[in-house]
Amino acid sequence: MSTPSALPVPTNRLVGIDWLRGLVMAVMMLDHVRDFVHSGGFFADTLNPESTTFALYFTRWITHLCAPAFVLLAGVAAGLQMQRAGNDATARASVARFLVTRGLWLIVLELVVVQWLIAFTFDRSQAANLQVIWAIGVSMVALAALCRLPSRVVLLIGLVIIAGHNLLDGIRIPGDGGPPPQMLWWHLPWALLHQQAFLPLETIAGAFPGAFVWVSYPVLPWIGVMCAGFGAAELYAWPRERRAMWLLRTAGALLVLFVVLRLTQWYGDPLPWKSWPTITQTVMDLFDVQKYPPSLQFLAITLPPSLLALAWAERTDARGRLVHDTWAGQFHGALVTLGRVPLFFYLCQWLLAHLMGIAVSAAQGFDLAPYFMNGEQLFQLVQRQGPPRIGGPLWLAYICWLGGLLLLWPICRWYAEFKTRRTDLRWLRFL
């Protein structure tokens, strides 16, 4: 029987990038399983030092590493495609077209497939829930407009957006997280760009009374991260040791930047921190930085682990430390497999997490209606009667998560092998 690491890898792929992408996808699944399986579900204030536990806080916070890593790697992958295109104008135009096509496809998936996988309903009371797949799709379309510029120019644009977008924090749609008292023409584009918001669709489109658009992932900072990844792809033309050293130094510089900005509270995050009765609570508040949209401080603390992991992958590959027949080599190979089919894994894990939540709640005799509601319906339910009884303890969510990974790995392995064999099916590039 072949081991996970024996799966053939196309020669134009970088194993370290696939490995990291697989790792962050696996960690991301933990957050989604917790949403459906843990008794707190979507309703727990997981990062509030006053009400959370360290285990619950850590379970939620560790998954903050995933979106920045995945968007950065998407930019790196696009940059590598452009490098392979070289000076061939036709090939470079083909990369730009692919970014547009894939970006639009991701937006459609978010609005139709992902929304159903999360809610198991197409009820129009929440017409659109714009989350990470939407943000990646829009970022790809934006990158398509920039990708034929010199890579260092694109990198500079990305860094300027990442460092400077918090200057816009003072522009706010009123409403404190709910619908604004009065809908103005600039509210929707501003929410899409830079402020998480809950907006009535009837006011925007003149149709669908009672329906809302929930902009969970404003896109401007994510465009910056993807552009930074595109520019950073130039590193993969460098010698391995030089690349690893640059990754380590960049990670260190970002961590220093986070410490300075967070302790001084001078710039880079709209969420201030304070001292609490215990050191643990204070540390939790210190690291509770804004993700929606991702602040400079958020990215300064969540990107370094990915850079360190890429540096580790470079040095490990160079020294041949991972032996395929060891458990570490097999685990590494399994993550590489997941990283080769990230969108396929992403869709499957939503379905599986949702089904596991239903199974756990059904086994305890709880009402299953919350598992067939969208965000607006859940909000109304909580307003009427408080958080519903669902799921079980946090340790059960971890068991379901590990079981889910074991179940999805062979499915993803089959699909990765199928994609490798069937290069004639061009539509497979989009899944």
C-alpha positions as CSV (number, residue, x, y, z in Angstrom):
1,M,0.0,0.0,0.0
2,S,1.3,3.4,-0.9
3,T,1.9,6.0,1.8
4,P,0.4,9.4,1.8
5,S,3.7,10.9,0.7
6,A,4.0,8.5,-2.2
7,L,1.2,10.4,-4.1
8,P,2.8,11.7,-7.3
9,V,3.2,15.5,-7.3
10,P,3.2,17.4,-10.6
11,T,6.7,18.9,-11.3
12,N,5.3,22.5,-11.4
13,R,4.1,22.4,-7.8
14,L,6.0,23.3,-4.7
15,V,5.5,20.7,-2.0
16,G,6.2,23.2,0.8
17,I,3.3,25.4,-0.3
18,D,0.9,22.5,-0.7
19,W,1.9,21.2,2.7
20,L,1.2,24.6,4.4
21,R,-2.0,25.0,2.5
22,G,-3.1,21.5,3.7
23,L,-2.2,22.3,7.3
24,V,-4.2,25.5,7.4
25,M,-7.2,23.8,5.8
26,A,-7.1,21.1,8.4
27,V,-6.9,23.7,11.2
28,M,-9.7,25.7,9.6
29,M,-12.0,22.6,9.8
30,L,-11.6,22.7,13.6
31,D,-13.4,26.0,13.7
32,H,-16.2,24.9,11.5
33,V,-16.7,21.6,13.4
34,R,-16.7,23.6,16.7
35,D,-19.4,25.8,15.2
36,F,-21.7,22.9,14.7
37,V,-20.7,20.4,17.3
38,H,-19.8,22.4,20.4
39,S,-22.7,23.4,22.7
40,G,-21.7,27.1,22.2
41,G,-21.8,26.7,18.4
42,F,-22.2,30.0,16.5
43,F,-23.5,31.6,19.7
44,A,-20.6,31.5,22.1
45,D,-18.5,34.7,22.5
46,T,-15.3,32.7,22.2
47,L,-12.8,35.5,22.5
48,N,-14.4,37.5,25.3
49,P,-12.0,37.2,28.3
50,E,-14.9,37.7,30.7
51,S,-17.0,34.7,29.6
52,T,-14.7,32.3,27.6
53,T,-12.3,29.6,28.7
54,F,-8.7,29.3,27.6
55,A,-9.5,26.1,25.7
56,L,-12.4,27.7,23.8
57,Y,-10.4,30.9,23.2
58,F,-7.4,28.9,21.9
59,T,-9.6,26.7,19.7
60,R,-11.1,29.8,18.0
61,W,-8.0,32.0,18.0
62,I,-5.7,29.4,16.4
63,T,-8.0,29.3,13.4
64,H,-7.3,33.0,12.8
65,L,-4.1,31.9,11.2
66,C,-5.9,30.2,8.3
67,A,-7.5,32.9,6.2
68,P,-4.3,35.1,6.0
69,A,-2.2,32.0,5.1
70,F,-4.6,30.8,2.5
71,V,-5.0,34.2,0.8
72,L,-1.2,34.8,0.9
73,L,-0.6,31.4,-0.7
74,A,-3.2,32.1,-3.3
75,G,-1.2,35.2,-4.3
76,V,2.0,33.2,-4.3
77,A,0.4,30.6,-6.6
78,A,-0.7,33.3,-9.0
79,G,2.8,34.8,-8.9
80,L,4.4,31.5,-9.7
81,Q,2.0,31.1,-12.7
82,M,3.0,34.5,-14.0
83,Q,6.7,33.6,-13.6
84,R,6.2,30.4,-15.7
85,A,4.5,32.6,-18.3
86,G,7.7,34.7,-18.5
87,N,7.6,37.4,-21.2
88,D,5.0,35.5,-23.3
89,A,2.2,38.0,-23.7
90,T,-0.3,35.3,-24.6
91,A,0.6,33.3,-21.5
92,R,0.5,36.3,-19.2
93,A,-3.0,37.2,-20.6
94,S,-4.1,33.6,-19.9
95,V,-3.0,33.9,-16.3
96,A,-5.1,37.1,-15.9
97,R,-8.1,35.5,-17.6
98,F,-7.8,32.5,-15.2
99,L,-7.7,34.8,-12.2
100,V,-10.9,36.6,-13.3
101,T,-12.7,33.3,-14.2
102,R,-11.7,31.6,-11.0
103,G,-12.5,34.6,-8.9
104,L,-16.0,35.0,-10.4
105,W,-16.5,31.2,-9.9
106,L,-15.6,31.5,-6.2
107,I,-18.1,34.3,-5.7
108,V,-20.8,32.1,-7.3
109,L,-19.8,29.2,-5.1
110,E,-20.0,31.4,-2.0
111,L,-23.4,32.7,-2.8
112,V,-24.9,29.4,-3.8
113,V,-23.1,26.3,-2.6
114,V,-21.2,27.4,0.5
115,Q,-24.3,29.3,1.8
116,W,-26.4,26.1,1.5
117,L,-23.7,24.0,3.1
118,I,-23.6,26.3,6.1
119,A,-27.4,26.7,6.6
120,F,-29.0,23.8,4.7
121,T,-31.6,26.3,3.5
122,F,-32.1,28.7,0.7
123,D,-34.5,30.9,2.7
124,R,-34.3,34.5,1.3
125,S,-34.3,36.2,4.7
126,Q,-30.5,36.1,4.3
127,A,-29.8,36.7,0.6
128,A,-26.1,36.7,0.8
129,N,-23.4,35.8,3.4
130,L,-20.1,37.1,2.1
131,Q,-17.3,35.1,3.7
132,V,-13.8,34.1,3.0
133,I,-14.4,32.4,-0.4
134,W,-16.1,35.6,-1.6
135,A,-13.1,37.6,-0.4
136,I,-10.6,35.4,-2.2
137,G,-12.7,35.6,-5.4
138,V,-12.8,39.4,-5.4
139,S,-9.1,39.5,-4.5
140,M,-8.3,37.3,-7.5
141,V,-10.3,39.6,-9.8
142,A,-8.5,42.6,-8.4
143,L,-5.1,40.8,-8.8
144,A,-6.0,40.1,-12.5
145,A,-6.0,43.8,-13.1
146,L,-2.6,44.2,-11.5
147,C,-0.8,40.9,-12.4
148,R,0.9,42.2,-15.5
149,L,2.7,44.9,-13.6
150,P,6.2,44.1,-12.3
151,S,5.9,41.8,-9.3
152,R,7.7,44.2,-7.0
153,V,5.2,46.9,-7.9
154,V,2.3,44.6,-7.0
155,L,4.1,43.7,-3.8
156,L,4.4,47.4,-2.9
157,I,0.7,47.9,-3.6
158,G,-0.1,45.0,-1.3
159,L,2.1,46.3,1.5
160,V,0.6,49.8,1.2
161,I,-2.9,48.4,1.5
162,I,-2.0,46.2,4.5
163,A,-0.1,49.0,6.3
164,G,-2.5,51.9,5.5
165,H,-6.0,50.6,5.4
166,N,-6.5,51.2,9.1
167,L,-6.3,55.0,8.4
168,L,-9.9,54.5,7.0
169,D,-11.2,53.1,10.3
170,G,-12.9,56.4,11.1
171,I,-15.3,56.1,8.2
172,R,-18.2,54.0,9.8
173,I,-21.6,52.9,8.7
174,P,-23.9,53.6,11.7
175,G,-25.8,50.7,13.3
176,D,-23.5,49.0,15.8
177,G,-23.5,45.7,13.8
178,G,-27.2,45.9,12.8
179,P,-28.9,47.5,9.8
180,P,-28.1,51.3,9.6
181,P,-31.0,53.6,10.7
182,Q,-30.9,55.0,7.2
183,M,-29.4,53.3,4.1
184,L,-27.2,55.6,2.1
185,W,-25.7,55.0,-1.4
186,W,-22.2,54.5,-0.1
187,H,-23.0,52.0,2.6
188,L,-22.9,48.9,0.4
189,P,-19.6,49.6,-1.4
190,W,-18.0,50.7,1.9
191,A,-19.1,47.5,3.6
192,L,-17.8,45.4,0.7
193,L,-14.5,47.2,1.0
194,H,-13.8,47.9,4.6
195,Q,-16.5,47.4,7.2
196,Q,-18.3,44.3,8.3
197,A,-22.0,45.2,8.0
198,F,-25.6,43.8,7.9
199,L,-27.5,45.6,5.2
200,P,-31.1,45.3,4.0
201,L,-31.3,44.0,0.4
202,E,-34.6,45.7,-0.3
203,T,-33.1,49.1,0.2
204,I,-30.1,48.2,-2.0
205,A,-31.9,46.3,-4.9
206,G,-35.5,47.3,-4.5
207,A,-36.5,43.7,-4.1
208,F,-36.5,40.8,-1.6
209,P,-38.3,42.6,1.3
210,G,-36.9,41.4,4.7
211,A,-33.7,40.0,3.1
212,F,-30.2,41.0,4.2
213,V,-26.7,41.0,2.9
214,W,-24.2,40.0,5.6
215,V,-20.7,41.3,4.6
216,S,-18.6,39.2,6.9
217,Y,-15.3,39.6,5.0
218,P,-14.7,43.1,3.7
219,V,-12.2,42.7,0.9
220,L,-9.7,45.6,0.8
221,P,-7.1,44.2,3.2
222,W,-7.4,40.7,1.7
223,I,-6.6,42.2,-1.7
224,G,-3.5,43.6,-0.1
225,V,-2.5,40.2,1.3
226,M,-3.0,38.5,-2.1
227,C,-0.9,41.2,-3.8
228,A,1.8,40.7,-1.2
229,G,1.8,37.0,-1.9
230,F,2.0,37.6,-5.6
231,G,5.0,39.8,-5.2
232,A,6.6,37.4,-2.7
233,A,6.5,34.6,-5.3
234,E,9.7,36.1,-6.6
235,L,11.4,34.4,-3.6
236,Y,10.9,31.1,-5.3
237,A,13.5,32.1,-7.9
238,W,16.1,32.4,-5.1
239,P,18.3,29.7,-3.6
240,R,16.5,27.7,-1.0
241,E,18.7,28.8,2.0
242,R,18.4,32.5,1.1
243,R,14.6,32.1,0.8
244,A,14.4,30.4,4.2
245,M,16.4,33.2,5.8
246,W,14.3,35.9,4.2
247,L,11.1,34.2,5.5
248,L,12.5,33.9,9.0
249,R,13.6,37.6,9.1
250,T,10.3,38.8,7.7
251,A,8.4,36.8,10.3
252,G,10.6,38.2,13.1
253,A,10.0,41.8,11.8
254,L,6.3,41.3,11.8
255,L,6.3,40.0,15.3
256,V,8.3,42.9,16.5
257,L,5.9,45.3,14.7
258,F,2.9,43.6,16.4
259,V,4.4,43.9,19.9
260,V,5.3,47.6,19.4
261,L,1.9,48.5,17.9
262,R,-0.2,46.4,20.3
263,L,1.6,47.5,23.5
264,T,1.5,51.2,22.5
265,Q,-2.0,51.0,21.0
266,W,-0.9,53.7,18.7
267,Y,-2.1,52.4,15.3
268,G,-3.2,49.3,13.4
269,D,-6.2,48.0,15.2
270,P,-9.5,49.6,16.4
271,L,-10.0,47.1,19.3
272,P,-8.1,48.4,22.4
273,W,-7.0,46.0,25.1
274,K,-6.9,46.4,28.9
275,S,-5.6,44.7,32.0
276,W,-7.9,42.0,33.5
277,P,-7.9,40.4,37.0
278,T,-5.8,37.5,35.7
279,I,-2.8,37.3,33.4
280,T,-4.5,34.8,31.2
281,Q,-7.5,37.1,30.6
282,T,-5.1,40.0,29.9
283,V,-3.1,38.0,27.4
284,M,-6.3,36.8,25.7
285,D,-7.5,40.4,25.4
286,L,-4.0,41.5,24.1
287,F,-4.2,39.0,21.2
288,D,-7.9,39.7,20.4
289,V,-7.3,41.8,17.3
290,Q,-9.8,42.7,14.6
291,K,-10.3,40.1,11.9
292,Y,-13.3,41.6,10.1
293,P,-11.6,43.3,8.2
294,P,-8.1,42.1,9.2
295,S,-6.2,44.9,10.8
296,L,-2.5,45.6,10.4
297,Q,-2.0,44.2,13.9
298,F,-4.1,41.1,13.1
299,L,-1.9,40.4,10.0
300,A,1.3,41.2,11.9
301,I,0.5,38.4,14.4
302,T,-1.2,35.8,12.1
303,L,1.2,35.9,9.1
304,P,4.5,35.0,10.9
305,P,3.5,31.4,11.7
306,S,2.9,30.8,8.0
307,L,6.2,32.3,7.1
308,L,8.0,30.3,9.8
309,A,6.3,27.1,8.5
310,L,7.4,27.9,5.0
311,A,11.0,28.4,6.2
312,W,10.8,25.1,8.1
313,A,9.6,23.4,5.0
314,E,12.4,24.8,2.9
315,R,15.1,23.6,5.4
316,T,13.4,20.2,5.9
317,D,13.2,19.5,2.2
318,A,16.8,20.6,1.7
319,R,18.1,18.3,4.4
320,G,15.9,15.4,3.6
321,R,14.7,15.0,7.2
322,L,11.2,13.6,6.4
323,V,11.4,9.9,5.6
324,H,8.3,8.7,3.8
325,D,8.0,5.5,5.9
326,T,7.9,7.3,9.3
327,W,4.7,8.6,10.8
328,A,6.0,12.2,10.4
329,G,6.5,11.6,6.7
330,Q,3.1,10.1,6.2
331,F,1.5,12.9,8.1
332,H,3.4,15.4,6.0
333,G,2.2,13.6,2.8
334,A,-1.4,13.6,4.0
335,L,-1.3,17.4,4.4
336,V,0.3,17.8,1.0
337,T,-2.6,15.8,-0.4
338,L,-5.2,18.1,1.2
339,G,-3.2,21.2,0.0
340,R,-3.4,20.0,-3.6
341,V,-7.2,20.1,-3.6
342,P,-8.1,22.9,-1.1
343,L,-11.4,24.0,-2.6
344,F,-12.6,20.4,-2.8
345,F,-11.7,19.9,0.8
346,Y,-13.2,23.2,1.8
347,L,-16.6,22.3,0.4
348,C,-16.5,18.7,1.8
349,Q,-15.6,19.8,5.3
350,W,-18.5,22.2,5.5
351,L,-20.9,19.4,4.6
352,L,-19.3,17.0,7.0
353,A,-19.1,19.4,9.9
354,H,-22.8,20.3,9.5
355,L,-23.8,16.6,9.4
356,M,-21.7,15.8,12.5
357,G,-23.4,18.6,14.4
358,I,-26.8,17.2,13.4
359,A,-25.8,13.7,14.5
360,V,-24.4,14.9,17.9
361,S,-27.5,16.9,18.7
362,A,-29.9,14.2,17.5
363,A,-28.2,11.7,19.7
364,Q,-29.0,13.9,22.7
365,G,-32.6,14.5,21.7
366,F,-32.1,18.3,21.0
367,D,-34.2,20.2,18.5
368,L,-32.5,20.1,15.1
369,A,-34.2,23.2,13.7
370,P,-31.2,25.5,14.3
371,Y,-29.2,23.3,11.8
372,F,-31.6,24.3,9.0
373,M,-31.6,28.1,9.6
374,N,-29.5,30.8,8.1
375,G,-27.8,33.6,10.1
376,E,-30.8,35.9,10.2
377,Q,-33.1,33.2,11.3
378,L,-30.7,32.1,14.0
379,F,-30.4,35.7,15.2
380,Q,-34.2,36.0,15.5
381,L,-34.3,32.7,17.3
382,V,-31.8,33.9,19.9
383,Q,-33.6,37.1,20.3
384,R,-36.9,35.3,21.1
385,Q,-35.7,32.5,23.4
386,G,-31.9,32.7,23.9
387,P,-29.2,30.3,22.4
388,P,-30.7,26.9,21.6
389,R,-29.4,23.7,23.1
390,I,-27.2,22.0,20.5
391,G,-24.0,19.9,20.4
392,G,-21.8,18.8,23.2
393,P,-18.6,19.6,25.1
394,L,-15.5,21.0,23.4
395,W,-13.6,17.7,23.7
396,L,-16.3,16.1,21.6
397,A,-15.8,18.7,18.9
398,Y,-12.1,17.8,18.8
399,I,-12.9,14.1,18.4
400,C,-15.3,14.9,15.6
401,W,-12.7,17.1,13.9
402,L,-10.0,14.4,14.0
403,G,-12.5,11.8,12.8
404,G,-13.6,14.1,10.0
405,L,-10.0,14.6,8.8
406,L,-9.5,10.8,8.8
407,L,-12.7,10.4,6.7
408,L,-11.9,13.2,4.3
409,W,-8.2,12.3,3.6
410,P,-8.8,9.3,1.4
411,I,-11.6,11.1,-0.5
412,C,-9.2,14.0,-1.1
413,R,-6.4,11.6,-2.1
414,W,-8.7,10.0,-4.7
415,Y,-9.7,13.4,-6.1
416,A,-6.1,14.6,-6.2
417,E,-5.1,11.4,-8.1
418,F,-8.1,11.9,-10.5
419,K,-7.0,15.5,-11.2
420,T,-3.4,14.3,-11.9
421,R,-4.7,11.7,-14.4
422,R,-7.3,13.7,-16.1
423,T,-5.4,16.7,-17.3
424,D,-7.7,16.7,-20.4
425,L,-10.6,17.9,-18.1
426,R,-9.9,21.6,-17.9
427,W,-12.8,22.3,-15.6
428,L,-11.0,20.4,-12.8
429,R,-8.8,23.5,-12.4
430,F,-11.8,25.2,-10.8
431,L,-12.4,22.6,-8.1
